[in-house]
Amino acid sequence: MPATVLAAANRGARIGDSMIPLEPEDVHGAIRQGTESNLVVFVVDTSGSMAARDRLAAVTGAVTSLLRDAYQSRDKVAVITFRGNSAELVLPPTKSIDTAVRRLADVRTGGRTPLAEGLLKAHEVVVREAHREPTRRAIMVLLSDGRATGKNGLQQARAVAAKIRRQALAATVVIDCERSRVRLGLAQEISVELGATCINLSELNAETVAGVVHAYHRDHGTRKA
């Protein structure tokens, strides 16, 4: 995302260790856009309560925005949530805004954080869709603070992330949702295992989340143009 990074740098943001702190006005993309169709797989931590609802609201808005813009490019969007003891494909890959809004309206939040299960479910979706439509370009967007509950939860999540990186079927972006004063940097650790760009948005909302996806696709589309 060179245009995005440049905007952040011009603002004086610190860029290093693969963590890019972005303001909403920083999110840009290159002018030219690739012609490939895309599959955007959002992987959303819906454990907890208020923060989980904020993440879900941001993703729901981003999904509708991306699908509204995708009528020419034939892009698809999918959403996976993880909470309690499992992960769920709440929105299978779709081009339909109506389907997305309906299915995301009933998503539950709260409970524990099975991060490894969320990543594994996302990988399964990407693998399945790669067999169905091998020319469609996939990007996995994880929204999480990187905390994982359960015995060896973080270790298991890192192992799954490393597997995803080795198979290289999808580009990956991590949106770090950590908001505590004492930062643990766990989302950044997961991003390293994924080989992903890790982004810390100053505001988490539909516009900024969709903007990250647009910027990523435009950059990579430009490279392939």
C-alpha positions in Angstrom: 0.0 0.0 0.0 2.6 2.6 -1.0 0.1 5.5 -1.3 -1.3 4.7 2.1 2.2 4.3 3.7 3.3 7.6 2.1 0.4 9.5 3.5 1.1 8.1 7.0 4.8 9.0 6.6 4.0 12.5 5.5 1.9 12.9 8.5 4.9 11.9 10.7 3.6 8.4 11.6 6.2 5.9 12.8 6.6 3.0 10.4 8.6 0.0 11.5 8.5 -3.5 12.7 5.7 -4.1 10.2 3.3 -2.0 12.3 1.7 0.9 10.5 -0.4 3.3 12.6 -2.9 4.9 10.3 -5.3 7.7 10.5 -8.6 7.5 8.4 -7.3 10.2 6.0 -4.2 8.1 5.3 -6.0 5.3 3.6 -5.3 5.7 -0.1 -4.7 3.4 -3.1 -2.9 3.6 -6.4 -4.9 5.2 -9.2 -4.9 2.1 -11.5 -6.9 -0.9 -10.4 -6.4 -4.5 -11.4 -9.0 -6.4 -13.4 -8.8 -9.5 -11.4 -11.9 -10.5 -9.3 -11.2 -10.8 -5.6 -12.4 -12.8 -2.6 -12.2 -10.8 0.7 -12.4 -13.0 3.7 -13.0 -11.1 7.0 -12.0 -13.0 10.1 -13.6 -11.2 13.0 -13.0 -11.7 16.8 -16.5 -11.5 18.2 -15.6 -12.5 21.7 -16.1 -10.0 24.5 -19.0 -7.6 24.3 -18.7 -3.9 23.4 -15.5 -4.2 21.5 -16.8 -7.2 19.6 -19.9 -5.3 18.6 -17.8 -2.4 17.4 -15.7 -4.8 15.3 -18.7 -6.4 13.8 -20.4 -3.1 13.0 -17.3 -1.9 11.2 -17.0 -5.2 9.2 -20.7 -5.2 8.3 -20.5 -1.6 7.0 -17.2 -2.5 5.1 -18.8 -5.5 3.5 -21.8 -3.6 2.2 -19.4 -0.9 0.9 -17.2 -3.3 -0.8 -20.1 -5.2 -2.5 -21.6 -2.0 -3.6 -18.4 -1.1 -5.4 -17.9 -4.6 -6.8 -20.7 -4.7 -9.4 -18.1 -4.3 -12.2 -15.3 -6.4 -10.8 -17.4 -9.3 -9.6 -15.8 -9.4 -6.2 -17.1 -11.6 -3.4 -16.9 -11.2 0.3 -17.1 -13.7 3.1 -17.2 -13.3 6.9 -16.0 -15.7 9.6 -16.5 -15.0 13.3 -14.9 -16.7 16.2 -16.1 -16.8 19.8 -16.8 -19.3 22.6 -15.2 -22.6 21.5 -15.5 -22.4 17.7 -15.5 -20.4 14.5 -18.4 -20.0 12.1 -18.7 -19.1 8.5 -21.6 -16.6 9.0 -21.4 -15.2 5.5 -20.3 -17.7 2.8 -18.7 -16.0 -0.2 -21.3 -13.8 -1.9 -21.8 -10.9 -4.2 -25.2 -10.0 -2.6 -25.6 -7.0 -0.3 -29.0 -8.2 0.8 -27.6 -11.6 1.8 -24.7 -10.0 3.6 -26.9 -7.6 5.6 -29.4 -10.3 6.5 -26.8 -12.9 7.7 -24.7 -10.4 9.6 -27.6 -8.9 11.5 -28.0 -12.0 13.7 -24.4 -12.6 14.7 -23.8 -13.2 18.4 -21.0 -11.8 20.4 -19.3 -12.6 23.8 -17.4 -15.5 25.3 -13.9 -16.8 24.9 -11.5 -16.2 22.0 -10.6 -19.3 19.9 -8.3 -17.5 17.6 -6.7 -20.6 16.1 -10.1 -21.9 15.1 -10.9 -18.6 13.4 -7.8 -18.7 11.3 -8.2 -22.4 10.5 -11.8 -21.8 9.3 -10.7 -18.9 7.1 -7.9 -21.1 5.6 -10.5 -23.8 4.8 -12.7 -21.3 3.0 -9.7 -19.9 1.0 -8.6 -23.5 0.0 -12.1 -24.5 -1.0 -12.7 -21.3 -3.1 -9.2 -21.6 -4.7 -10.3 -25.0 -6.1 -13.6 -23.6 -7.3 -12.3 -20.4 -8.8 -8.5 -20.6 -9.2 -8.3 -17.2 -10.9 -10.0 -15.3 -8.1 -7.5 -13.5 -5.9 -8.0 -13.9 -2.2 -7.2 -11.6 0.7 -7.7 -12.5 4.4 -8.4 -9.7 6.8 -8.1 -10.5 10.5 -9.6 -8.1 13.0 -8.4 -9.1 16.5 -6.2 -7.9 19.4 -4.4 -11.2 19.1 -5.4 -12.5 22.5 -6.3 -16.2 22.4 -7.9 -18.1 25.3 -7.6 -21.8 26.1 -4.6 -23.9 26.9 -1.7 -22.9 24.5 -4.2 -20.7 22.6 -1.7 -18.3 21.3 0.8 -21.0 20.4 -1.9 -22.8 18.4 -2.9 -19.6 16.7 0.7 -18.9 15.7 1.1 -22.4 14.3 -2.0 -22.1 12.1 -0.9 -18.7 11.0 2.5 -20.1 9.9 0.7 -22.8 8.0 -1.4 -20.2 6.2 1.8 -18.3 5.2 3.5 -21.5 3.9 0.6 -22.4 1.6 0.4 -18.8 0.3 -3.1 -19.0 -1.1 -4.2 -15.6 0.2 -2.7 -12.3 0.9 -3.1 -11.3 4.5 -3.7 -8.2 6.5 -4.1 -7.9 10.3 -6.1 -5.0 11.8 -4.8 -4.7 15.3 -7.8 -4.0 17.6 -5.8 -3.8 20.9 -7.0 -0.8 22.8 -5.5 -1.4 26.3 -3.0 1.1 27.7 -0.4 -1.6 28.2 0.0 -3.0 24.7 1.0 -6.7 24.5 1.5 -6.6 20.7 -0.1 -10.0 20.2 -1.8 -9.1 16.9 1.6 -8.1 15.5 3.0 -11.4 16.6 0.3 -13.2 14.6 0.9 -10.9 11.6 4.6 -11.9 11.6 3.6 -15.6 11.4 1.1 -14.8 8.7 3.6 -12.7 6.8 0.9 -10.0 6.9 0.9 -6.2 7.1 -0.2 -5.2 10.6 -2.3 -2.0 10.7 -3.4 -0.1 13.8 -6.3 2.1 12.8 -6.9 5.2 15.0 -10.6 4.8 14.2 -12.3 1.4 13.6 -15.3 1.9 11.4 -16.7 0.8 8.0 -14.9 3.5 6.0 -11.5 2.7 7.4 -11.8 -1.1 7.2 -13.1 -0.9 3.6 -10.3 1.6 2.8 -7.6 -0.8 3.9 -9.0 -3.4 1.6 -9.4 -1.0 -1.4 -5.8 0.2 -0.9 -4.4 -3.3 -0.7 -6.2 -4.4 -3.9 -5.3 -1.3 -5.8 -1.7 -1.6 -4.9 -1.5 -5.2 -6.0 -3.6 -4.6 -9.0 -1.2 -1.9 -10.1 1.7 -4.4 -9.8 -0.1 -6.8 -12.0 -1.2 -4.2 -14.6 
